[in-house]
Amino acid sequence: MAKISSFEDLIVWRKSIGLSVEIYKITSKFPKDEMFGLTAQIRRASNSVSLNISEGSVKSTATFINQLTHANGSANEVLSGSILAVELGFMGSDELNKLRSIIEEVTKMLNSLISTLNKRKN
């Protein structure tokens, strides 16, 4: 793995920013009475993915791995909240499928980076 000079060099960070952008677009159509409920929760979780990647990138390898694990959990939280949004009629299945694809790509990349860092650490 090449040395990164910034979290902005990480493709997974760029993809996670894209996830947040999609979440903001989709949740902007949620009912206004959900602004402090599911809308806020899904947005926070989506933001947490990129924020954990960036925070961890300047820490020790062990801490970075931990932050990447948190990012992975947040990505799955976005998926769970999105499934709930479909069940509640706030989001369509096409939007969920698009998000599912992005989340799958992000989580695979996170798992790969975690694996690489674990090998380097040991």
Protein Blocks (a to p, Z undefined) as FASTA:
>chain_A
ZZdfbfklpmklmmmmmmmmmmmmmmmmpcfklmmmmmmmmmmmmmmmmmmmmmmmmmcf
klmmmmmmmmmmmmmmmmmmmmmmmmnopacfklmmmmmmmmmmmmmmmmmmmmmmmmmm
ZZ
